[in-house]
Amino acid sequence: MRIALSNDHAGFLLKPHVKGFLESIGHEVIDVGTLNDDPVDFPMMTQRVTALVASGEAERGILVCGTGVGAAIAANKVPGIRAAVIHDTYVARQGVEHDDVNVACLGAWIVGRKIAEDVIAAYLKAEFSTDPDFRRRVAQLADMEAATREAQNLVGGRHEGAR
């Protein structure tokens, strides 16, 4: 599988381990993360991964930041992206099986190397369920994205009061 990987400064120390683990289990890694621990804005680092996943250049994405929360928020702003914070194997697996999660967000301040490996392995092994209930719900997410884009187009792409 081709995996897009990025990190911000808070995820800098864990990201090389994640990359090495991914490669050791046979995945191709597109590393678009920061190369040092100088402060960098997580939305910019997130966009690098979401662009690759949304375009199909990568099958899934992994973001490593301090808690995973900011990266998940930023990633979920992108149409077609379903991101989740995954700090345990159950959430990692079920997120893909039930919600078709395609971007996993890890908190380097929360999980260590071994937990990161276990969680990533569960995330990558999982497949989206063929259950019609789960498929319908993910289709509803796509409908919500389309409705939001349409509403934004009607108001010129800006909400009243937006800066």
Phi, psi and chi 1 to 4 in degrees:
 res  aa     phi    psi   chi1   chi2   chi3   chi4
   1 MET       -  145.0 -168.1  179.9  -61.4      -
   2 ARG   -94.0  122.3 -178.2  178.5  -73.3  162.2
   3 ILE  -117.2  126.9  -50.1  -63.7      -      -
   4 ALA   -87.4  131.6      -      -      -      -
   5 LEU  -130.3  133.2  174.0   64.7      -      -
   6 SER  -145.6  165.8 -170.8      -      -      -
   7 ASN  -153.4  159.5   62.8  -72.3      -      -
   8 ASP  -104.9 -170.8   66.6    2.4      -      -
   9 HIS   -61.5  -34.2   55.0  -76.3      -      -
  10 ALA   -70.6  -25.3      -      -      -      -
  11 GLY   -96.3    3.4      -      -      -      -
  12 PHE   -57.5  -41.4  173.6   70.3      -      -
  13 LEU   -74.3  -30.9  -68.0  176.6      -      -
  14 LEU   -84.7  -30.9 -177.1   59.6      -      -
  15 LYS   -55.5  -43.9 -163.5  -94.5  -48.6 -120.0
  16 PRO   -60.7  -35.6  -22.5   32.1      -      -
  17 HIS   -66.8  -42.9 -178.2   76.1      -      -
  18 VAL   -61.2  -45.2  168.0      -      -      -
  19 LYS   -61.0  -47.0 -178.8  178.0 -179.9 -179.3
  20 GLY   -61.1  -40.8      -      -      -      -
  21 PHE   -63.3  -46.9  174.0   70.6      -      -
  22 LEU   -57.4  -45.5  -70.8  166.8      -      -
  23 GLU   -66.3  -36.9  -68.6  171.8  -20.0      -
  24 SER   -67.4  -23.4   76.4      -      -      -
  25 ILE  -101.9   15.9   59.0  173.7      -      -
  26 GLY    93.1   14.2      -      -      -      -
  27 HIS   -96.0  149.1  -62.9  -72.2      -      -
  28 GLU   -87.0  131.0  178.3 -176.8  -13.5      -
  29 VAL  -113.3  128.3  178.0      -      -      -
  30 ILE  -103.0  100.2  -54.7  169.4      -      -
  31 ASP   -89.8  110.9 -176.7   -8.7      -      -
  32 VAL  -119.3   23.1  -68.0      -      -      -
  33 GLY   -86.6  173.9      -      -      -      -
  34 THR   -71.6  150.6 -173.6      -      -      -
  35 LEU  -101.7    5.7  -59.3  175.0      -      -
  36 ASN  -153.5 -178.3   57.5   50.9      -      -
  37 ASP  -100.3   19.4   61.9   -3.1      -      -
  38 ASP   -67.0  139.8  -67.7  -19.4      -      -
  39 PRO   -54.8  135.4  -26.4   35.7      -      -
  40 VAL  -144.3  148.6   61.8      -      -      -
  41 ASP   -78.5  126.6  -64.6  -28.4      -      -
  42 PHE   -63.2  -31.5   67.6   83.8      -      -
  43 PRO   -60.7  -38.5  -28.8   39.0      -      -
  44 MET   -64.3  -42.6  179.8 -178.3   69.7      -
  45 MET   -69.2  -33.7  -55.2  -44.9  -70.1      -
  46 THR   -66.4  -42.5  -62.1      -      -      -
  47 GLN   -58.2  -32.0  -75.4 -178.7  -40.0      -
  48 ARG   -62.7  -39.0  -66.0  176.6  178.7 -175.5
  49 VAL   -77.9  -47.0  163.6      -      -      -
  50 THR   -63.0  -33.4   57.4      -      -      -
  51 ALA   -63.0  -40.8      -      -      -      -
  52 LEU   -69.7  -39.5  -68.2  166.4      -      -
  53 VAL   -71.9  -46.0  174.3      -      -      -
  54 ALA   -62.6  -33.4      -      -      -      -
  55 SER   -82.6  -11.3   72.0      -      -      -
  56 GLY    88.3    0.2      -      -      -      -
  57 GLU   -68.2  -25.9  -66.7  177.7   60.9      -
  58 ALA  -127.6  144.0      -      -      -      -
  59 GLU   -78.5  -35.1  -65.2  166.2   72.9      -
  60 ARG  -146.2  165.5  -66.6 -156.5 -170.4  157.0
  61 GLY  -128.7  155.1      -      -      -      -
  62 ILE  -134.7  130.0  -62.6  175.5      -      -
  63 LEU  -118.6  134.8  -63.1  164.6      -      -
  64 VAL  -122.2  116.8 -174.8      -      -      -
  65 CYS  -137.1 -161.3   66.8      -      -      -
  66 GLY   -63.5  -56.3      -      -      -      -
  67 THR  -114.9  -17.7   63.6      -      -      -
  68 GLY    91.9  -17.3      -      -      -      -
  69 VAL   -68.5  -50.8  173.8      -      -      -
  70 GLY   -60.0  -41.6      -      -      -      -
  71 ALA   -62.9  -40.9      -      -      -      -
  72 ALA   -64.8  -42.5      -      -      -      -
  73 ILE   -60.9  -48.7  -68.2  168.7      -      -
  74 ALA   -63.0  -44.8      -      -      -      -
  75 ALA   -62.4  -38.9      -      -      -      -
  76 ASN   -72.1   -4.3  -78.9  -47.0      -      -
  77 LYS   -78.5  -13.5  -59.4  -67.2 -176.7 -170.0
  78 VAL   -95.5  123.9  177.7      -      -      -
  79 PRO   -54.7  135.6  -25.9   35.6      -      -
  80 GLY    88.7   -8.8      -      -      -      -
  81 ILE   -98.1  133.5  -61.4  -60.8      -      -
  82 ARG  -126.5   99.1  -69.3  165.2  -53.9  -78.1
  83 ALA  -106.6  148.9      -      -      -      -
  84 ALA  -146.9  148.4      -      -      -      -
  85 VAL   -76.7  125.6  176.2      -      -      -
  86 ILE  -124.0  104.4   57.4  165.1      -      -
  87 HIS  -113.8    1.6  -69.4  160.2      -      -
  88 ASP  -145.4  160.4   65.9   65.5      -      -
  89 THR   -69.5  -31.4   57.0      -      -      -
  90 TYR   -64.1  -48.7 -178.8   78.3      -      -
  91 VAL   -64.7  -40.3  169.6      -      -      -
  92 ALA   -59.4  -45.8      -      -      -      -
  93 ARG   -72.0  -51.4  178.9 -176.9   52.3   77.3
  94 GLN   -66.9  -32.3 -172.4  165.5  -21.6      -
  95 GLY   -58.5  -39.2      -      -      -      -
  96 VAL   -75.9  -47.6  173.9      -      -      -
  97 GLU   -62.6  -40.7  -69.3  173.9   -6.6      -
  98 HIS   -98.0  -32.7  -68.3 -161.5      -      -
  99 ASP  -119.4    2.9  -54.5  -49.9      -      -
 100 ASP    54.8   42.2 -160.1   19.2      -      -
 101 VAL   -58.6  129.6  165.8      -      -      -
 102 ASN  -119.2   -1.7   55.3   11.2      -      -
 103 VAL  -135.7  120.9  173.9      -      -      -
 104 ALA  -100.4  136.0      -      -      -      -
 105 CYS  -116.8  124.6  -55.8      -      -      -
 106 LEU  -114.3  142.1  -70.9  171.2      -      -
 107 GLY  -100.4  112.3      -      -      -      -
 108 ALA   -65.9  -23.5      -      -      -      -
 109 TRP   -81.5  -11.3  -62.2  -25.3      -      -
 110 ILE  -105.3  -44.3  -49.2  -59.0      -      -
 111 VAL  -112.9  148.0  -59.9      -      -      -
 112 GLY   -92.4 -175.6      -      -      -      -
 113 ARG   -61.2  -46.4  -68.9  178.3  172.1 -161.0
 114 LYS   -67.7  -43.6 -179.5   60.5  179.9  144.1
 115 ILE   -62.2  -42.1  -62.0  -64.7      -      -
 116 ALA   -57.8  -44.4      -      -      -      -
 117 GLU   -60.4  -48.2  -71.3  177.3    7.6      -
 118 ASP   -62.2  -43.8  -68.6  -12.4      -      -
 119 VAL   -66.2  -44.7  167.1      -      -      -
 120 ILE   -64.1  -42.7  -70.8  166.9      -      -
 121 ALA   -59.5  -44.0      -      -      -      -
 122 ALA   -63.6  -42.4      -      -      -      -
 123 TYR   -60.9  -45.0  164.0   65.8      -      -
 124 LEU   -77.7  -27.0  -64.5  176.4      -      -
 125 LYS   -78.3  -25.2  -73.5  178.6 -171.9  171.6
 126 ALA   -71.4  149.3      -      -      -      -
 127 GLU  -128.6  146.9  -64.6 -179.3   14.2      -
 128 PHE   -62.5  130.4 -174.4   35.7      -      -
 129 SER   -63.7  149.8  173.1      -      -      -
 130 THR   -88.9   -0.6   58.8      -      -      -
 131 ASP   -57.0  127.0 -177.3  -62.6      -      -
 132 PRO   -59.4  -30.9  -10.3   14.3      -      -
 133 ASP   -62.7  -45.8  -69.7  -19.7      -      -
 134 PHE   -68.7  -40.1  -58.7  131.9      -      -
 135 ARG   -62.9  -42.5  -63.9  -79.9  170.6  156.3
 136 ARG   -62.1  -43.1 -177.6 -177.8   65.4 -105.3
 137 ARG   -66.5  -39.9  -68.4  170.2 -171.4  144.7
 138 VAL   -68.3  -35.9  169.6      -      -      -
 139 ALA   -62.6  -36.5      -      -      -      -
 140 GLN   -63.8  -34.8  -70.4  170.5   -3.4      -
 141 LEU   -62.3  -43.4  -65.3  173.3      -      -
 142 ALA   -63.2  -38.3      -      -      -      -
 143 ASP   -63.0  -40.6  -68.6  -15.2      -      -
 144 MET   -62.1  -42.0  -70.6  172.9   67.4      -
 145 GLU   -61.2  -44.9  -70.4  173.9   -9.2      -
 146 ALA   -63.6  -42.3      -      -      -      -
 147 ALA   -64.5  -38.7      -      -      -      -
 148 THR   -65.1  -44.7  -60.2      -      -      -
 149 ARG   -61.4  -42.2  -77.9 -167.3  -55.3  -86.7
 150 GLU   -63.4  -44.2 -175.1  176.4  -41.9      -
 151 ALA   -63.3  -39.9      -      -      -      -
 152 GLN   -65.8  -37.9  -71.5  172.6  -23.5      -
 153 ASN   -64.7  -35.1  -71.6  -23.0      -      -
 154 LEU   -67.3  -30.3  -69.9  174.4      -      -
 155 VAL  -105.8   21.7  -65.8      -      -      -
 156 GLY    74.2   22.2      -      -      -      -
 157 GLY    80.2    3.4      -      -      -      -
 158 ARG  -129.2  138.8  -53.5 -116.8  -13.1  139.9
 159 HIS   -87.9  147.0  -65.4  -73.6      -      -
 160 GLU   -59.1  131.4 -164.5  158.0  -41.9      -
 161 GLY    90.6   -6.3      -      -      -      -
 162 ALA   -73.2  150.0      -      -      -      -
 163 ARG   -91.9      -  -65.8  177.9 -156.2 -180.0
